[in-house]
Structures are given as structure tokens and as C-alpha cells.
Amino acid sequence: MWRKLFNAPWPDDQNILPSPIQQQAIRAIRTYWRARGWQLVLGEVVLWIAASRWHESHIGAYGFLVGCVALAYIIGLMPASMTALWLVGSVGLFMLQGMLVAGLGAVTALYFAVPYTFAGMLLSGRKRVTIQAWCIIAFWFSLIYEVWPVFPRLEPPRYLIVSFNILLAAFTFQTLRFLNRLAVDINTTYVAEEVRQQSQQFLMRVSHELRTPLNSVLGFARLLSRASLTDTQAGYLHLIIDEGEHLNQLVGDLLDSARLSTGKLQLNLETCWVNSLCETVAEEHRPSIKPAVTLCLDLMPNLPPITADVTRLRQALSNLVSNAVNHTAQGQITIRTSQRGATLLIMVSDTGPGIPDQQQKLIFMPFVRLDHRTAGVGLGLDIALQLVQLHGGDIHLESTVGQGSTFTIELPLSQ
């Protein structure tokens, strides 16, 4: 009954933003407050100066109001951990302003919609509900106190009251307009994240369902290859097995990409000798390189071991080498290892066509293929980057058009 009677914005603990979206809101709101909050302080200073020039009584009280608004702005510049103090303090300071100046109660009550909305975006749980309840109490107190004041108040000329009201109302509506735009941006981000999560879940299920019958097809094809077949039949069967293996690799990439995106891929950490890993990957790819290309190893001796998931790190390096093999028609591919301080480096260099500067930002994006003459769905480099980042490292690219590219894996020696 009371909600219907007052029709007020009551605290609601159900529409809490997810943590990543809440962090986006925190950054945007605090940036806005730093950029625009000082305008409110400046306006109060101008009104204080105007009251002083017109020889208003109790001029010190107007200076006190400037101090209150300045304090509210300064508290908003504190670290994000002080958000609750900022909101509580700003509500109290602006409520005090409305109590001291006759005629400001209504606009001050309107302003409390700003910290109320801030609390809804920046805080969660009991702290959020408490601050929103404090805003509602201040809202009704300001309106009632305007009608039934308890203590004597400043009664400045009408033009000063109108100026105070315009200043506070303009800042309030400007902030609410900003919050409206921010809500649209947050909603767009939230929907996009939800769609991405659901699509990755769907992709993971589909990949699982595809892998089971595909493994059966490959198994029976290998059994059939043991039978007596004509040369033509053996050729067809060999083609079926090759294409099936390729399809199985694509399904594996889709499944790994979905697991990485949803955070469901776990590392099995153990001692890893990087030089041995590079030698293994090189031997795997030698049969697939073109006749005019040589694959070389330049391994730094006595490299210390690292703690890593050997299988996943091998997959990341293999994806980089496969990329080099696919795009190098002649020349040389080199796998090089070195150490720089507490960082271990694995470099894969090729003499391929190189990558233009404007395309280098796209190279690690999923499903992006810059060269459509090669097979694949554009997940190899994205998977490699995410696997290396799971190990606490990173991948950097250096490329010159016409000379080749170098992908560098950086891994910490201690995690």
C-alpha cells in the first residue's frame, strides 16, 4: 500500500550488475565525476561571491556551503573502496545545504536520485540497499523540512535562490542524462556477454556431439585400410582419413576455444623443459613443410625448466609453427629459445609474406582469417594466445611485409 501511495524508487536487491559490468560502470561514473563534479563547486563559489558583493547577511554561511559541496566532490575522488563513504557523505552534505537555505529543499530532494542510481550501479548486497534507503530518507526529509523547518535558515534574495536551484537542477539532469547513456552502454555490453557465453556453450555441446561420430568414422576407416583394396579404393580411403583428421582438428579447435572463453579449461602443471618441447614440435611439422623451406632450431643451452601444462604449451607452440608452415612458400622457419631475466622466450620466425601493420591487431582475433587460401577457421593463433596467457605469459608479433614474421612467446620462469 505504501509503495503505491508514495510511488517512490524503493531499494531493490534483485537487479545487481554482474561483476565485469559493474567494474565498467565504476570506471565510467568516477571518470564523469572527476570531469564534471568541479562545475558544481565552481557554481557555488560564484554564488558565494555574488552574495558577498551584494552584502548579504551571514556571508560566512554561504562559504560554509561552498565547503560542503567541495568536500562532497573531493570524497568522490578517493579510491573505489571509498565509494560507500562518498555516497553517504554527499547525501548528508547536500541535505545540510537544503536545510540551511530556504527554498532549496525540493531541488535537493531531486538531486538524491543521482546517488541513489550511483549506488545501484556501483554497489551490491546490503551496502547497496542501505545507501539507497538513506537516499530515500534524505529525499522525504528534505521535502518535509522545506515545509516545516525546525531551525532558522538563510533567506537570500529570490535571484540567489533561483540561481542555486538552477545550478543544482542543471547538474542533476546532466548527470541523469549521462546515467541514461551509461545504462544503454551497460545493457549492450551485458547482452553481448550473455550472447557470447550462450554461443560458446552451444559451440561446446555441438563440438562434443560432432567428435563422437567423427571418431567412429575415422576408426572404421583405419580398420578398412587394413583390407585388400585396389589402388583406386586405397586412394579414396586415404583421402577420407586425411579429410577426417582435418575435420577432427577443426572440431578440437572449436572445443578448445569454447572452453577457453567460458573459463572451463584447466591446466595440469608439471615441470617442462622448453628445449625438448621445441624439438618435439619441430619433428612433428617437418613432414608437412614445403620442399623449398627448411625448419631450423636455435636453442639456448642450459635453459632452466618452467612449471607449465606440457600438452597445452605444446599446442600453443604447434599452432604458431603451423601458421608459419602454412604461410611460408620458400626460405626458412626458425624456432629459437632464449632467456631475458626472469622471462623465457620462444620465438617462431618465418620468411613468409609478412603482415601489414593495419592487420596485425586482427591476427589474434577468433575466426579472423587474413589469408583465405589456407585451411582452417581462424582459431589457431587465438587459442595459442589464450593458452600462453593462462600460463601467465603473452605473445608478441613483429612483422615486415615481404620479409616475414616473428611470433614471440614470453613465459615467466616462476609463477
C-alpha positions in Angstrom: 0.0 0.0 0.0 2.8 2.4 1.0 4.6 1.8 -2.3 1.5 2.6 -4.3 0.8 5.6 -2.2 4.2 7.2 -2.4 5.3 5.7 -5.8 8.9 6.1 -4.7 12.1 4.4 -6.0 12.5 1.8 -3.3 15.7 -0.2 -2.8 15.8 -3.4 -4.9 18.4 -6.1 -4.3 17.4 -8.2 -7.3 18.9 -6.2 -10.3 22.5 -6.4 -9.3 25.0 -6.0 -12.1 27.5 -8.8 -12.9 31.0 -8.0 -11.6 32.6 -7.2 -15.0 29.7 -4.9 -16.0 29.8 -3.3 -12.5 33.5 -2.5 -13.0 32.7 -0.9 -16.3 30.1 1.3 -14.5 32.6 2.2 -11.7 35.2 3.4 -14.2 32.7 5.5 -16.2 31.0 7.1 -13.2 34.2 8.0 -11.4 35.6 9.5 -14.7 32.4 11.5 -15.1 32.6 12.8 -11.5 36.2 13.9 -11.9 35.4 15.7 -15.2 32.1 17.3 -14.2 31.8 17.5 -10.5 34.0 20.5 -10.2 31.4 22.5 -12.1 29.1 22.3 -9.2 31.8 23.6 -6.8 32.6 26.4 -9.2 28.9 27.4 -9.4 28.7 27.5 -5.6 31.8 29.7 -5.4 30.3 32.1 -8.0 27.1 32.4 -5.9 29.1 32.9 -2.7 31.0 35.8 -4.4 27.7 37.3 -5.7 26.2 37.2 -2.2 29.4 38.8 -0.8 29.2 41.6 -3.4 25.6 42.3 -2.6 26.4 42.4 1.1 24.1 39.6 2.1 24.0 38.8 5.8 25.7 35.7 7.2 28.1 35.6 4.3 30.2 33.1 6.2 27.3 30.6 5.9 27.5 30.8 2.1 31.2 30.0 2.4 30.3 27.0 4.6 28.0 25.8 1.8 30.9 26.0 -0.7 33.0 23.9 1.7 30.3 21.3 1.9 29.9 20.9 -1.9 33.7 20.9 -2.3 34.1 18.2 0.3 31.5 16.1 -1.5 33.5 16.5 -4.7 36.8 15.6 -3.0 35.4 12.5 -1.4 34.3 11.3 -4.9 37.9 11.5 -6.0 39.0 8.9 -3.4 39.7 5.3 -4.4 36.9 3.0 -5.4 37.0 1.3 -2.0 35.6 4.6 -0.5 32.5 4.6 -2.8 30.1 3.9 0.1 31.6 6.8 2.1 31.4 9.1 -0.9 27.7 8.4 -1.5 26.7 8.6 2.2 28.7 11.8 2.7 27.5 13.5 -0.4 23.9 12.9 0.5 24.4 14.2 4.0 26.3 17.3 2.8 23.7 18.2 0.2 20.9 17.6 2.6 22.6 20.0 5.0 22.7 22.6 2.2 19.0 22.2 1.7 18.3 22.6 5.4 20.4 25.8 5.7 18.9 27.7 2.6 15.2 28.3 2.4 13.8 27.3 -1.0 16.3 24.6 -1.8 14.5 21.6 -0.3 12.7 20.4 -3.4 15.6 20.6 -5.8 17.9 19.0 -3.2 15.4 16.1 -2.9 15.5 15.8 -6.7 19.3 15.5 -6.6 19.2 12.5 -4.4 18.1 10.5 -7.5 21.8 10.7 -8.6 23.5 9.0 -5.6 20.5 6.5 -5.5 21.3 5.5 -9.1 25.1 5.5 -8.4 24.6 3.1 -5.5 22.5 0.8 -7.8 25.4 0.6 -10.3 28.4 0.7 -8.0 27.5 -1.4 -5.0 25.9 -4.8 -4.2 24.2 -6.5 -1.4 23.3 -5.0 2.0 25.6 -2.0 1.5 23.8 -1.0 -1.7 20.3 -1.4 -0.1 21.4 0.6 2.9 22.7 3.6 0.9 19.6 3.6 -1.3 17.4 3.6 1.8 19.5 6.5 3.1 18.8 8.4 -0.1 15.0 7.8 0.2 15.1 9.0 3.9 17.0 12.1 2.8 14.5 12.7 -0.1 11.5 12.8 2.2 13.3 14.7 5.0 14.3 17.5 2.5 10.8 17.8 1.3 9.2 17.9 4.7 11.9 20.2 6.2 11.2 22.7 3.5 7.6 23.0 4.7 8.2 22.6 8.4 11.7 23.9 9.3 13.0 23.3 12.8 15.9 25.7 12.9 16.4 29.2 11.5 17.6 29.3 7.9 19.2 31.6 5.4 16.7 33.5 3.4 18.7 35.0 0.5 17.1 37.2 -2.2 14.9 35.4 -4.8 17.5 35.7 -7.5 20.1 33.8 -5.4 17.6 31.1 -4.6 16.7 30.7 -8.2 20.4 30.6 -9.1 21.0 27.8 -6.5 18.1 25.8 -7.8 19.1 26.2 -11.5 22.7 25.2 -10.7 21.7 22.0 -8.8 18.9 21.1 -11.2 21.1 21.5 -14.2 23.8 19.3 -12.7 21.2 16.7 -11.7 19.6 16.5 -15.2 23.0 16.5 -16.8 24.1 13.6 -14.6 20.8 11.7 -15.2 21.3 12.0 -18.9 24.8 10.6 -18.6 23.4 7.7 -16.5 20.8 7.0 -19.1 23.5 6.7 -21.8 25.6 4.6 -19.5 22.7 2.3 -18.8 22.3 1.8 -22.6 26.0 1.0 -22.9 26.0 -1.4 -20.0 22.9 -3.1 -21.2 24.5 -3.6 -24.7 27.7 -5.0 -23.1 25.7 -7.3 -20.8 23.6 -8.6 -23.6 26.6 -9.1 -25.8 28.4 -11.0 -23.0 25.3 -13.2 -22.4 25.0 -14.0 -26.1 28.7 -14.8 -26.3 28.5 -17.1 -23.2 25.5 -18.9 -24.6 27.0 -19.2 -28.1 30.2 -20.7 -26.6 28.1 -23.1 -24.5 26.3 -24.2 -27.7 29.5 -24.5 -29.6 31.0 -26.7 -26.9 28.0 -29.0 -26.9 28.0 -29.2 -30.7 31.7 -29.9 -30.8 31.2 -32.8 -28.3 28.4 -34.2 -30.4 30.4 -34.0 -33.6 33.6 -35.6 -32.1 31.9 -38.9 -31.1 30.6 -39.9 -34.6 33.7 -38.4 -36.3 36.0 -40.6 -34.2 33.8 -43.7 -35.1 34.1 -42.8 -38.8 37.9 -42.4 -38.6 38.2 -45.7 -36.6 36.3 -47.7 -39.1 38.2 -46.0 -42.0 41.5 -47.1 -40.4 40.2 -50.7 -40.0 39.1 -50.7 -43.6 42.6 -49.6 -44.7 43.9 -53.0 -43.5 41.8 -54.8 -46.0 42.8 -55.7 -49.5 41.9 -52.8 -51.7 42.6 -51.7 -55.2 44.9 -48.7 -55.7 41.9 -46.5 -56.5 40.0 -47.6 -53.4 43.0 -47.2 -51.2 43.4 -43.6 -52.6 39.8 -42.8 -51.9 40.2 -44.2 -48.4 43.4 -42.3 -47.7 41.6 -39.1 -48.8 38.7 -39.9 -46.4 41.2 -40.4 -43.5 43.1 -37.2 -44.3 39.9 -35.1 -44.5 38.5 -36.7 -41.4 41.7 -35.9 -39.5 41.5 -32.3 -40.6 37.8 -32.1 -39.6 38.7 -33.6 -36.2 41.4 -30.9 -35.7 38.8 -28.2 -36.5 36.3 -29.7 -34.1 39.1 -29.8 -31.4 39.9 -26.1 -32.1 36.3 -25.2 -31.7 36.0 -27.1 -28.4 39.2 -25.6 -27.0 38.1 -22.1 -28.0 34.8 -22.6 -26.2 36.5 -24.0 -23.1 38.9 -21.1 -23.0 36.1 -18.5 -23.5 34.0 -20.0 -20.7 36.9 -20.5 -18.4 36.4 -24.2 -18.2 39.9 -25.2 -19.4 42.2 -26.2 -16.5 45.9 -26.6 -16.7 47.8 -29.6 -15.4 51.0 -28.1 -14.3 54.3 -30.0 -14.2 58.0 -29.5 -14.9 58.5 -28.6 -18.5 61.8 -28.4 -20.4 61.2 -26.0 -23.2 64.1 -27.0 -25.5 62.8 -30.6 -25.6 59.3 -29.3 -26.3 60.6 -27.3 -29.3 62.4 -30.3 -30.7 59.3 -32.4 -30.5 57.1 -29.8 -32.2 59.8 -29.4 -34.9 59.8 -33.1 -35.7 56.1 -33.2 -35.9 56.0 -30.5 -38.6 59.0 -31.5 -40.7 56.9 -33.8 -42.9 54.4 -31.0 -43.7 56.8 -28.3 -44.8 57.3 -27.4 -48.5 60.4 -28.6 -50.3 61.8 -25.1 -50.7 61.5 -24.4 -46.9 63.9 -25.5 -44.1 63.0 -25.8 -40.5 65.8 -24.9 -38.1 66.3 -24.9 -34.4 68.4 -22.4 -32.5 68.0 -23.4 -28.8 69.8 -21.7 -26.0 71.6 -24.4 -23.9 71.0 -24.9 -20.2 67.6 -23.3 -20.1 66.0 -23.7 -16.7 62.8 -25.7 -16.6 59.4 -24.0 -16.1 56.2 -25.1 -14.5 53.6 -25.5 -17.2 51.0 -27.7 -18.8 53.2 -29.5 -21.3 50.3 -30.6 -23.5 48.8 -27.1 -23.8 52.1 -25.3 -24.2 53.0 -27.7 -26.9 49.6 -27.0 -28.5 50.3 -23.2 -28.4 53.7 -23.6 -30.0 52.5 -26.1 -32.6 49.8 -23.6 -33.6 52.5 -20.9 -34.2 54.7 -23.3 -36.2 51.7 -24.5 -38.2 50.9 -20.8 -39.1 54.5 -20.3 -40.2 54.4 -23.5 -42.3 51.1 -22.6 -44.0 52.4 -19.1 -45.0 56.0 -19.8 -45.9 56.4 -20.9 -49.6 60.2 -20.7 -49.5 63.0 -19.8 -47.2 63.4 -20.7 -43.6 61.4 -21.3 -40.4 63.3 -20.9 -37.2 62.4 -21.9 -33.7 64.6 -20.1 -31.2 64.7 -20.1 -27.4 66.4 -17.6 -25.1 66.2 -16.1 -21.6 65.7 -12.5 -20.6 65.9 -12.0 -16.8 63.1 -14.0 -15.3 61.3 -14.4 -18.6 61.8 -17.3 -21.0 61.3 -16.6 -24.7 60.3 -18.9 -27.6 60.5 -17.3 -31.0 59.0 -18.7 -34.2 60.3 -16.8 -37.2 59.5 -17.3 -40.9 60.3 -15.7 -44.3 56.7 -15.5 -45.4 54.9 -12.6 -46.9 54.6 -10.7 -43.6 51.6 -9.0 -42.1 50.7 -5.3 -42.8 50.6 -3.0 -39.7 46.9 -2.4 -40.0 46.2 -6.1 -39.9 48.4 -7.1 -37.0 45.7 -6.1 -34.5 43.4 -8.6 -36.1 45.7 -11.5 -36.2 44.8 -12.9 -32.7 41.1 -12.4 -33.1 39.0 -15.6 -33.3 37.5 -16.6 -36.6 39.6 -14.0 -38.4 41.5 -15.3 -41.4 43.7 -12.9 -43.3 44.7 -15.4 -46.0 41.7 -17.5 -47.3 44.0 -19.7 -49.4 44.8 -21.7 -46.3 42.6 -24.2 -44.5 41.1 -23.5 -41.0 38.6 -21.4 -39.2 41.0 -18.8 -37.8 41.3 -20.1 -34.2 44.9 -21.3 -34.1 46.5 -18.0 -33.1 43.7 -17.0 -30.7 44.0 -20.4 -28.9 47.7 -20.1 -28.7 47.5 -16.6 -27.2 44.9 -17.7 -24.6 46.9 -20.8 -23.6 50.0 -18.7 -23.1 48.1 -16.1 -21.1 46.8 -18.9 -18.9 50.4 -19.7 -18.1 50.9 -16.0 -17.1 52.7 -15.1 -20.3 52.0 -13.3 -23.6 52.7 -13.5 -27.3 54.1 -10.6 -29.3 54.2 -10.2 -33.1 56.9 -8.4 -35.2 56.3 -8.5 -38.9 57.6 -6.7 -42.0 55.8 -7.0 -45.3 57.9 -9.0 -47.8 60.4 -10.2 -45.2 58.5 -12.4 -42.7 57.1 -12.5 -39.2 58.3 -13.4 -35.8 55.9 -14.6 -33.0 57.5 -14.4 -29.5 56.1 -16.4 -26.6 57.1 -14.9 -23.2 56.8 -17.1 -20.2 57.6 -16.4 -16.6 60.2 -18.7 -15.1 58.3 -18.6 -11.8 54.6 -18.4 -11.4 
